Amino acid sequence: MLQAGSFVNTAIGAIYTICQMGVILNLMLAFFNLIPLPPLDGGTVLRGILPESSLSGFDQLSRYGLIILLLLFASGLLRYIFIPVMMLASYLLP
């Protein structure tokens, strides 16, 4: 027979897990979007910070930004970018 307290505890635990995964997913997307490659927002930020003399080289690199991203996905190197995300999530979440 189901007890009311166990159902409530299970429901609260499930809701907590869903919220925890939501926080981690949003942190991962934020860190990913700030990678300083041209198709992402981090590339736009980097372009605004760079001096005028470096912009021509950065613009030449921007043609290959999507290829670099695909290589990061395929090689598995992208997971090392998410190590700080997991550390931040463990700090923010109880």
Helices and strands as residue ranges (DSSP letters): H 4-33, H 41-49, G 52-54, H 55-62, H 65-75, G 77-80, H 83-92
